[in-house]
Amino acid sequence: MWQKKSNKVGEPADLTVADLKRKAVELLARREYSYAELEKKLLPLTQNEENAYTALEWLLEHGLQNDERFACSYVRSKALSGYGPIRIRMELNQKGVAAKWVNAAFEECEQEVNWPQLVDQLIEKKGRTLDMTNPKDKNKLLGYLQRRGFNLDQIYAGLDRYQNQ
């Protein structure tokens, strides 16, 4: 939609700074993006990298893009979807969010997200279909929870609570 047809095959379109700003605002209207994600989306749209970085700086100056805000909303969203802190940290790192913003997001969400309760909910949900006395099924549950991003301490504590019910 925004890419103008270029004369040569494989040559990127050359959007102006105003076009790049408009494109970035359209992207941010749908959901939050990290700086690195926006950079990755805007750079292919122009031949002049300065145009993309000018548009990105404009977004920062006007408060339209903020990695701290992105990290907080991402942590909340993923935690509500049943993902653990290890996986969330890994995904934020892959999205190019600085460690200080990731740590700040986890500190801010500490009151809202109850990790032990989340582990308990997932164990309860999966435990219905598995025989917890069977070591094979117990290993399936352990693997599932590890893939979701929980550490072994959280998982074993949750299993102890589940078996003591």
N, C-alpha and C positions, 0 to 999 in steps of 0.2 A: 504494500500500500504506500509506504513512504519512500521506498527505494526508487529513485529515478533511474530510468534506463540509461546505461552507460554505452558508449560507442564501442568499446572493446570488450570481448568476452573475458570474464574473470576479474574485471576491473571493478572496484567498489563504487557505489553511488557516491555522489559528493553533495551531502546535505549541508546547508548553512547552519550557523550557530542557532538561529531562531528555529529552524526546522528540528534540530536536535533537541532543543529545549522542549518544544511542543511534543515530540515523540516521547521524551523522558517523562513529561507530566502525564501523558496518556497512559504510559506503563504504570506509573505510581498511582494513578487513579483506580487501577484494578486491585493492586496489592502493594505491600511494602517490598522494596528491593534493597539489597546491600549495595554499597558503592561499587564493589568489584563486579557484581552482577550487571549493574547499569553500564559500567565501563565496557564489559564484554558485549553488551547489546548495542551500544552506541558506536564503538570504534569501527565496526565493519560498514557503518552507514556513511562514513566520510573518508576522503583521502587525506585530509589534513587532521592529524591527531589533536592539534591545538584546539580545533573547533569542538571536539568531543570533550576535552578537559575543561574548556571554557563553560560549556553547558553543565557539566558536572559540578563545577565550582559554584555556578549560579544556583543550582539546586541546593547545595549546602548552605550558601549564604541566606537563602530564603526559607530555610528550614523544611524544605520539601523532602529531602533525603537525610536520614539520620541513622547511622549504624546501630547506635544504642537502642533507639526506638524499634528498629527492625529486629534486633536480637531479642528484646523483651517480648514482642508479639510472637516471634517464632518459638521461643521457649514455651510460652503459654499455650500456643496452638498445638505444638507437638506433645506436650505433657497431657493436654486434654484428649489427644488421640491415642494415648497409652504408650508413649515412648519414654525411655529412661534418659537420665542425664548424660550418660556416656555417648549414646547415639546422637543426642541433640548437640552436644559439644562438637562431635566429629562433623556433623552436617554444617554447623555454623562455620567451622574452620574451612570446610570445602567451599563455602559461599564467600570466603574472603573476609570474614568479620574478625577484627582484632581481638586478642585474648582478653584485653581489659573490658571490652564491651560485653563479651560472653560472660565473664565473671560478674560484672555489674548486673546483667540480666538475670542470672541465677540468684544473686542476692536479693534483687527486687521481687522475684517470684517465689522466694522462700516461704513467705506467708501464705501464698495462694496454692502452691502445689505441695501435696502431702505424698512424697515418694513411697513410703511404706504402704499407705492406703492404696496407691495405684498398683503396686506389686500384688497386694492382696486381691484386688479386683480382677487382675489378669489371671492369677492362680485360680481363683474361684471360677472364672469363666472357662478356662482350659481344663481345670480339674474335674469338671462334670463329665467330660468325654474320656478322661484317662483314668486308669487304675493306678492310684498313687502307691500301691504296695509293689507294683511291678517295676523293677529297676529300669527297664527299657522305656516305659512311659514316663517315669520320673526324669530320665535323661532328655526325653523329647521336650518336656516342660522346661528344664534347665536351658536347653539350647534356644528354645523360643524366647525365653525371658532375656537371655544374653543378646540375642539378635535385636531385641527391642531396646537394648541399651542399659540394662541394669547390671550392677556388679554382683559378684557372688555373695558378698555379705548381705546385700539387700534381698537376694533371692532366697538364701538359706534362712534368713530371719522370717521371710514371708512363708516359706514352707513349714517352719516350726509353728507359726501362728495358725496356719491352715490345719495342720495335723493335730493341734491341741484344741481345736473347736469341738 
